[in-house]
C-alpha cells in the first residue's frame, strides 16, 4: 500500500504553497524535486551541530564529518550496487560527465576516434563530448533514433558504420520522452567492440533500481537533487580499474598524497583523487538522507506510482483531440505534449496562471527537434509525491484549455 | 492610444500581431543593422533588423521563431518605432520597459504596445515581451 498522504506530509513544499494565487501543482520533477524534512534536517544538523571540514583535522568534529562522508559513500554504493571505491562525489550529473570527458577523454582519444551519442541527449551529455572532440580531434557521431528510441539494432549499425568508436554515452532515460534504453545489452555491444559505455543516469537513478554491476556500464552519473536530495551534489560511479588509470581532473587539497618543489604530485587512490577542495559536506549528508528516504519507500513502489499516474493522465489526454502526445508508450512519469496550434511556452504560461508548474521548450536537449517533429514541447513530470488530485487539476486545465492570453487578462 | 482599451480589444490586438505579423520578413533592401536575440528560458530566436538614416528609424522588421508574446510585441514595436527619431525611439523603449516592471510610465507614446501592460503577471514572459525592445536599444543606443 503506497502511503501517499504520509509521504506528502514530509515535504514542506507540499504544505499549502501557492503560485499565481492558486494551490501549487508541481509537475516539473524531471527538472528538480522537493526535499523532505529529513533531508533538510540532516543538512541543518551538520551546520548547527557538527560543522567542520573533512580529511583535515585531528579533532573529534572532523572525525565525525569524515565518518559521515564515508557512511554516505557506502549508502550510494549500496544504492546503485557498486564498490565504495567506485563512488566519486561530484557537484552533480553535469560535473560527473565533464569529469569523464576531460579525464578519460583527454588521455584516450586521438584524431579520428569516434564518440557516439544520440540527438536525444541533454546538453550535459553532449557538450562535454563536443569540447573533448574539439580538443583531441575525435569525431562526434549520432546513433540513428527511431520513434524517439535507441534500438540495439541501431547501436550495432553504428559500430558497423563507424570503425573507431571509442566511447558511447547515452541517457538511461530520455529527459524529454522518458524512454528507457536497454543499457545492459548496449554495454555488452560496446564492450564486444572495444568501446567504453557511459550511462547518464540523471533521469533513471531517482526512479528505477540501478545495478551498476549487473548493467556492466563503465560509468554511471547522476544528481541528488532529482531524487529529493540537495542541489550541488551528485555522483560519478566508475569501474575502479578505470578510475585508477584515469588522470586527475580538478586538483588541489584533499586529492593528493604529496607534492614537492620538483613539481611532482602523487594523487590519492580513487575515488579521492577526483575530490579536490573542500567537499560539499552538507550536500553529501543531505544526499545520504535522501537515499534513506527513497529506500524507505522503495524504488519499485516509486516507479509503479509514477507509471500509474502517467497511464491515468494519458488515458484522459488521449480523449482530447487538440492535445498531441509525443511519448504515448513511455514507461515513466514523463508526459511530453503540445496543444495543437499553441506554442509550448504559451501553454506553459497558461498553466502557470493556474498554479501548475510544467517545463516548456527543448528541455536542454536542443538536438531533439531532429528526432521529433516540433521545435518545442510542454513536459509534465511526476514523482513519488505527485497525487492523482494534482494530475486531475492538470488534466482539467488542459481540457478546459482557455485562451493562452487568459494568463495575462484573468487572475 | 487610450488606456481604456477593453481586455477583449487588447487580446485581439496581441493575437492579431502574433498570427498576422506585418513586419515579420527579411529586409527588402540593403543597409539594415541586424541584432540577433534569443532567450534562455524560451525558444525565442529572432533576428531583428533596423534601418537608421539621419538619426531616424526608417524601417524595422524581424524574422525567426518565437512565442506569441515575443512575436506580437516585436511586431508592434516595429510599427511603433518606424519614422521616429532615435531620441524618440529610445524614450519609447524606456517607457515600455517601465511599464513591464510596473513603474510609472508615459502611456501616450506607447500606442498599441500598451496591450502588454499585464505581462508582469507572468514574470517569466517579461523577457519575451521585451526581446524586440532590447534589440532596438542595442541597435540605436550608439547612434544618438
HADDOCK unambig.tbl for C-alpha pairs under 7 A between the chains (distance, minus, plus):
assign (segid A and resid 343 and name CA) (segid B and resid 67 and name CA) 5.93 0.50 0.50
assign (segid A and resid 345 and name CA) (segid B and resid 42 and name CA) 6.55 0.50 0.50
assign (segid A and resid 345 and name CA) (segid B and resid 67 and name CA) 6.39 0.50 0.50
assign (segid A and resid 346 and name CA) (segid B and resid 67 and name CA) 6.50 0.50 0.50
assign (segid A and resid 346 and name CA) (segid B and resid 68 and name CA) 6.68 0.50 0.50
assign (segid A and resid 349 and name CA) (segid B and resid 122 and name CA) 6.94 0.50 0.50
assign (segid A and resid 361 and name CA) (segid B and resid 42 and name CA) 6.28 0.50 0.50
assign (segid A and resid 361 and name CA) (segid B and resid 43 and name CA) 5.92 0.50 0.50
assign (segid A and resid 405 and name CA) (segid B and resid 11 and name CA) 6.71 0.50 0.50
assign (segid A and resid 408 and name CA) (segid B and resid 118 and name CA) 5.45 0.50 0.50
assign (segid A and resid 408 and name CA) (segid B and resid 119 and name CA) 6.24 0.50 0.50
assign (segid A and resid 408 and name CA) (segid B and resid 121 and name CA) 6.14 0.50 0.50
assign (segid A and resid 408 and name CA) (segid B and resid 122 and name CA) 6.85 0.50 0.50
assign (segid A and resid 409 and name CA) (segid B and resid 7 and name CA) 6.73 0.50 0.50
assign (segid A and resid 409 and name CA) (segid B and resid 118 and name CA) 6.92 0.50 0.50
